Amino acid sequence: MNVKELDEKYVANTYKRFPVEIVSGKGASLIDEAGKKYVDMGAGIAVNTFGMADDEWIGAVTAQLAKFQHTSNLYYTEPCAKLAKMLCERTGMKKVFFSNSGAEANECAIKAAREYGITTKGEEYYNIITLENSFHGRTMATLSATGQAVFHEHFGPMLAGFIHTTANDCEALEKAVEENKVCAIMFECVQGEGGVMPLTKEFVAKISELAKKYDLVTIADEVQTGNGRTGMLYAYMNFDIVPDIVSTAKGLAAGLPMGATLFGEKTADIYKPGMHGSTFGGNPVCAAGAVNVISRLTDDFLSEVSAKAKYIKNALEGAKGIKTVSGMGLMIGLETEKEAAQVVAEAMERGVLLLTAKKKVRLLPPLSITFEELEKAVEVIKEVCA
């Protein structure tokens, strides 16, 4: 049996895979089982920060792997402590909890916000406002937080305590806060799975304003937008606010499973020993990979990310067959005249791997993709969309 046959027989039927088996790659270049080469504009859904088989990242990971791969959180390890220090110094946050995924990072944030509300206001202050069109994960709590009914089908009842309001509607947000016993507001600066739609600066400012007025916890879900994706280390930095909690994952360890929940001054001491935990969280191999990632996301590197994003937008805005271009940094959504799935399929035939988000084509290339690779991908996208 070949790989596809083995997969279809033995792997749970939760994914509608593309008809491609990736066998190797370097940077933004991937090769399939037939030897065909592709430009990767998905990066494992915003995970492979420096693309495939990055030499410096491999060196950092394998050096740690040769020492020890896991100890559990019963012991101290240098990569975990070093990474926490780096994240706090780069963001101004005070403490970090490490987990294995974005959903887990958001679970940690949700529990912390509820503890804050219950402790400071009373047991009925457990409600968290999230936004329609949001996506926060596939565990029961993060699924309940997600403001898209399509993800709730088959798994009801949803967990109580989540109030969904319209994104970028300041009046609706304020009304939701005033009419409910709320502990937190949770938001993505750019709604990725919701169609790559950025929040407005006015709306994000209103979130911050209401949080101060009503003593609420602000939770910035930076699972997809974080770790340099938008041209800043974290997307909230584009909006002149400082959240109380920041959750992140995906590109943090550049291909290894790692999530992180960062706590600001207001929330730094919410958790006490025994209140939360993770067997694999802060794993030294993953943490070593993440230390390498964060150390390389310098101002100069992030400026290059912004320059690449500008190039893509300038090239595709107004192009034939492309109705709109949305997003921020190297997180871009294309509303196309053709169905998104058709654009993806035709681009794949021409050696460019794209993603979708709702009815849009989605671009999430490795941050290190070269301009030459971008030019090739953009030309293919324009040809396919025309």
N, C-alpha and C positions, 0 to 999 in steps of 0.2 A: 504494500500500500504506500502511496506517496503521502507527502505531508498534508495536502488538502483532504485526502480520504481519511487519514488518521484523525485529523482535527474534527471532521464532520461526524465521525463515529464516536469519538471519545470526549470531546470538549462540549460543555453545556452550550445549548443553542441560544446564547444571549447576544451574539454579535452578527451583524450582516457584513461579513468581511468583503473587501475588494478582492478581485481575482489575481492577487499578486503575493508571492512568497519572497520576503526580503531575506537575502542570505549574507550580505555584507554591505559596508558603506564607509565613507570617509567624509566628514564634514556634512555638507548639504547634498552629497551625492550618494545615492543608494543603488544597489544592484540586486536584481531578482534571480530566481533559480535558472532562468534561461540566459542570463548574462546581460539582460537589458539594463541600461543605465537611466536613472531618473533624477531630476532635481526635486528635492524634498521641500515642499512648502507647508508641511504640517508639523514637523519636529516631534512626532509621537504625541500630538495634541499639546503643543507648547511645553514639552518636557525636556527634549534634548537641546539644552541651551547652546552648546557649542557643536551641535550636530553629532555625527557618529564617530566613534573611535578617536576622540580628541586625545592627543598624546599627553598633554600636561595633566588632564583630568585622569587618564588611565594611570599615570605615574603616581598621583596622589592616592588613588583608590587602592592600587595594588601594593603600595608601600604599607598602608595600614593593614591590608588583608594578610600580608606576610607576618604581621605582629600578632594580631588576634582579631577575630571577626565579630565577637559578641561577648558581653559579660552580664547583661541585664542591668537595670537601673539600681541594683543593690550596691553597685560599686561606682567609683569615679572613673571617668575616662577623659583624656585630653581633647580628642576631636569634638566631643559634645560640648565641653566647657568653652573651648575656643570658638566654636561656631556661635554659641549663645552670646558671647562677648562681642563678636563681630556684628551680629544682627542688632544688638542693643546699641552699640556705638554708631551704627549707620542710620538708625531710625529714631533714637532717643527713647525707645521703649526700655523697660526696666527688667523684665523677666521673660523667659521663653519656656514653653512646654513643647517637647518634640514627640511626634507621632509618625504614622506611616503613609498618610494620604491627606488629600484635601478634605474629604468627608470627616475624617477623624479630627483634623485641625478645627473644622467648624463645629463638630460635636463638643470639643473642649471649650470653644468660645461660647456656645449656647449654654452649657452648664455653668460657666463662670458668670455669665450675664444674669441667669436666673438666681444664682446664689447672691449676687450683688443686690438685685431687686428685693428678694425675700429678706435679706439681712438688714437693708437700709430702710425699707418701706413697709414690709409686711408680706405674709405668705401669699396674698392674692396678686402680688406684683411679679408675675412670672411671664407675662405676655411679651413677645418680641415682634416688632413690626418688620416685615420684609417686603420686597417689591414684586409686583406682578411681572412676569417674564424673567424672573431670577432663576438661578440654578445654584444650589448649595451642596448637593451630594445625593447619594442613593441609600444611606442608612435611614432608619425610620424618622429620626429627628431632623436630619438635613433634608430628607424628602418632604417632610411636613413644612419645613421652612421655605422650600422651593415654591415659587409663585407661578407654577405652570401645571394646570389640571391634568395634562396628558401624562405626566410622570406619576400622578397619584392613582391612576387607573389600576385596578387589580389588587391594590395593597391597603385599602381602607380598613378601618377608619384611621385617618391621619392623627398624629399626636396633637393634642390640644395645646393652645398657647401661641399660635402663630397667626398674625393678622397681616393680610396682603393688601397693599395699597398701590396706586398707580405711580409708576416711575415718572419723575420730572413734573409731578403735580404737587406743588408746595401746599396748596390749600387742603387737598385730600390728606396729605401727610400730617399736617397740623391737626386736622379733625380727628384722625385716627389716634393721635397721641392724647388729645383732650378727652376723647370719649371712652378710652380704655385704660386699664391699669397696666402700664407698660414698664418694662425694665430696660429695654434696649431697642435700637434700630440697627438692622443688619443689611448691608448693601454691597453690590459690586460696582466699582466705578465705571466699568464697561461690562455690560451684560453679555457674556460670551456665548453661552448656549442659547441665549435668548435672541440671537441675531446680530451680535457684535454691535450693541447700541450703547454709546456712552451716556452717562448721566450729565446733566447740565451743571455748570458751576453754581448757578443760582440754587439748584435743588440740593446739591451737596452742602452748600453753605447753610441752607435751611435745616438740614439734618443736624449739623453742628450746633446751630442756634437753639433748636428745640431740645437737644441733649443737655445743653447747659441750663436752659430754663427749667426743665423738668427733672434734672439729675438722672439722665439716662446714660446707658453704656452705648457707645458707638462701636460697631463691629464692621471693619472693612474686610470683605472677603477678597483676598488677593491670591486665590489659588491659581487662577489662570493669568491674571494681570500682573502678578508680581515677578520679582527677580529679573528686572530689566526689560520686561516685555513691552512696556509702553514708552520706553525712552527715559524713564526714571526708575530708581531701584524698586519703588512700589508706586502703584498708580495714584494712590491718594495724594502723593507729593505733587501731582499736577494740579491739585485743587486747593492748596493752601489751608489744609486742615490737619489735625493730628488725632487719629482715632484712639479710643481707649483700648481696643483689641484689634490686632491684625492677624488674620489667618492666611497661611500660604502653603504651597506644596509644589506640584508639577515641576517647574524648572529649577527648584531649589538645589537638588542634588544631581541635576542634569542626566537623569535616566535611572537613578536608584530611588526606591520608594522612601520618601521622607516628607512629612508634614511638620509645620511649626505654627504655634500660636503665640503671638507676642503680646505682652501685657504692658500697658502704660502705667503711670503713677496711680491712677484711680483704681486699677484692677490688679496691680502687681502682687498683692498679698492675699488675694481671695482664696487660693487653694492652700490647704494644709495637708501634711502627710496622710495618705490613705484616701483622700477625696477623689483622686483621679490617677490614672496610670496607664502604662503601655509597656508590654514586654519588649517589643523591638524598638520603641521610640528612642531616638538619639543613638541608634546603632552606630558604632565607631566607623564602620566602612562607609555607610551612607553620609555620616557627618564629615568624614574626610573629603568625600566628593563635594559636599556643599561648601566646605571651607574654601576649596579651590574655586568654586563658582563665585562666591561672594567676593573673594579677593580680586577676581578679574573683572568684576562689573564696576570698573572705574568710570570717572566722569568722561574721559576720552572715549572709552568703549561705548558708553551710553549715548554720547553725541553721534557716534557712527550709527547706532540703532535708529536714532531720530532721522538721520540723513537718508538711511535706506527706506524708512517709512515714507519720507517725503517724496523720494524717487518713485515708489510704487504708486502713491496717490496721484502724483502729477501725471504719471504715464497712463493711469487707468480712468481717471475722472474724465467723463465726456467721451470715452472711447465707444466705438460702435458696439451696440448690444449690451452695454453696461449702464444701468439706470442710475444707480447711486453707489458711492463708496463711503463706508462708515468705519468707525473704530478709532484706535489710538496706538501709535507706535507700530510695532510689527504684529499687530492684532487687528486684522482688517476683514471687513465683510463686504461682499459685492452682491448687489441686487442685479440680477441679469435677466435679459429678455427670455433666454432659454431657461429651462428648468435647471436648477443647480446640479442635480444628479447627472444630467446630460453633459454639462460643462465639465464636471469632474471626470466622467468616463472618457470624453474626447481628449481632455488634457493628458490623462493617463496614457492613452494610445500614443501621444506625442512626447511622452517622457517627462511629464510634470505631475507630481502628486499633490492634489488639493484636498481640502476638507469641506464640509458643509456645516451650517448652523441654521436650523429652521429651513427657510426657503432660500437662504443665501449661500454663496460660495465663501468659504472662510480660508484666510491665509494666516498661518502661524509658523513661518520659517524659523530655522535656527538663527539665533541672534548673530552668529558669526558668518552667516551666508555671505558670499562675495558678491560684489556688484555685477560681475560677469554672469554668475549663476542667476541673479535676480533678473538681469536683462533677458536671459533666455526664457525664464519662467513667464515674465511679463509679456513677451512677444507671443508665446504659446497661448496665454490666457486671452490676449486680444484677438488672435486668429480664431480661437474656438468660440468666443463670444460674438464675433462679427456676423 
